[in-house]
Amino acid sequence: MRIWQKLFGTHTEHNSYKNHIASVENSCVCKTNDQLLQALQSAHNQYVIKGIKRVLMSRGFTRKELEGIEQTIH
């Protein structure tokens, strides 16, 4: 029984993680790049940071640029 709980338990946690990031992405879509960069500077939650980064990458920012911005912040 424990094996089954471990197999199915990880999927639930992973789905929760993806749902949280998707929720952040959906709320960030209507914001400007400047607003998102300000939100990235003030964010401390890993889900929020990842969601904002995904939106900015979809708008043309590179990972290298975003990591550089994040390093100057923290």
DOZA-129628 format. One record per residue (C-alpha): residue in one letter; x, y, z. Coordinates in steps of 0.001 Angstrom, whole numbers. Layout:
residuo:A | xx:X | yy:Y | zz:Z
...
END
This chain:
residuo:M | xx:0 | yy:0 | zz:0
residuo:R | xx:2811 | yy:2450 | zz:760
residuo:I | xx:4264 | yy:2073 | zz:-2722
residuo:W | xx:973 | yy:3142 | zz:-4263
residuo:Q | xx:722 | yy:6106 | zz:-1919
residuo:K | xx:4211 | yy:7246 | zz:-2878
residuo:L | xx:3505 | yy:6899 | zz:-6591
residuo:F | xx:245 | yy:8806 | zz:-6521
residuo:G | xx:1273 | yy:11305 | zz:-3837
residuo:T | xx:4066 | yy:12800 | zz:-5923
residuo:H | xx:1736 | yy:13468 | zz:-8841
residuo:T | xx:-615 | yy:15441 | zz:-6616
residuo:E | xx:2206 | yy:17596 | zz:-5275
residuo:H | xx:3607 | yy:18181 | zz:-8755
residuo:N | xx:179 | yy:19143 | zz:-10103
residuo:S | xx:-324 | yy:21567 | zz:-7227
residuo:Y | xx:3020 | yy:23181 | zz:-8050
residuo:K | xx:2112 | yy:23542 | zz:-11737
residuo:N | xx:-1355 | yy:24887 | zz:-10907
residuo:H | xx:99 | yy:27556 | zz:-8652
residuo:I | xx:2557 | yy:28717 | zz:-11322
residuo:A | xx:-205 | yy:28746 | zz:-13955
residuo:S | xx:-2351 | yy:30861 | zz:-11640
residuo:V | xx:461 | yy:33403 | zz:-11286
residuo:E | xx:966 | yy:33435 | zz:-15052
residuo:N | xx:-2725 | yy:34119 | zz:-15643
residuo:S | xx:-2771 | yy:37056 | zz:-13254
residuo:C | xx:405 | yy:38537 | zz:-14775
residuo:V | xx:-712 | yy:38445 | zz:-18399
residuo:C | xx:-2473 | yy:41812 | zz:-18331
residuo:K | xx:460 | yy:43661 | zz:-16722
residuo:T | xx:3171 | yy:45589 | zz:-18548
residuo:N | xx:6795 | yy:44480 | zz:-18596
residuo:D | xx:7741 | yy:47285 | zz:-16195
residuo:Q | xx:5061 | yy:46201 | zz:-13739
residuo:L | xx:6249 | yy:42601 | zz:-13974
residuo:L | xx:9873 | yy:43588 | zz:-13392
residuo:Q | xx:8827 | yy:45553 | zz:-10300
residuo:A | xx:6800 | yy:42569 | zz:-9089
residuo:L | xx:9805 | yy:40304 | zz:-9689
residuo:Q | xx:11938 | yy:42599 | zz:-7549
residuo:S | xx:9502 | yy:42456 | zz:-4643
residuo:A | xx:8586 | yy:38743 | zz:-4944
residuo:H | xx:9881 | yy:36267 | zz:-2386
residuo:N | xx:7740 | yy:33215 | zz:-3175
residuo:Q | xx:9382 | yy:30745 | zz:-5571
residuo:Y | xx:6101 | yy:30076 | zz:-7388
residuo:V | xx:5485 | yy:33759 | zz:-8005
residuo:I | xx:9045 | yy:34302 | zz:-9229
residuo:K | xx:8842 | yy:31361 | zz:-11621
residuo:G | xx:5432 | yy:32454 | zz:-12956
residuo:I | xx:6608 | yy:36024 | zz:-13581
residuo:K | xx:9743 | yy:34745 | zz:-15307
residuo:R | xx:7666 | yy:32552 | zz:-17617
residuo:V | xx:5496 | yy:35483 | zz:-18653
residuo:L | xx:8541 | yy:37684 | zz:-19273
residuo:M | xx:10232 | yy:34927 | zz:-21301
residuo:S | xx:7114 | yy:34602 | zz:-23433
residuo:R | xx:7466 | yy:38341 | zz:-24125
residuo:G | xx:11028 | yy:38059 | zz:-25398
residuo:F | xx:13257 | yy:38184 | zz:-22333
residuo:T | xx:16005 | yy:35574 | zz:-22169
residuo:R | xx:16828 | yy:33429 | zz:-19151
residuo:K | xx:20215 | yy:35077 | zz:-18951
residuo:E | xx:18642 | yy:38546 | zz:-18748
residuo:L | xx:16188 | yy:37439 | zz:-16072
residuo:E | xx:18870 | yy:35725 | zz:-14013
residuo:G | xx:20969 | yy:38883 | zz:-14234
residuo:I | xx:18029 | yy:40962 | zz:-13032
residuo:E | xx:17321 | yy:38526 | zz:-10214
residuo:Q | xx:20957 | yy:38521 | zz:-9065
residuo:T | xx:21045 | yy:42318 | zz:-8861
residuo:I | xx:17889 | yy:42214 | zz:-6729
residuo:H | xx:18786 | yy:39478 | zz:-4253
END
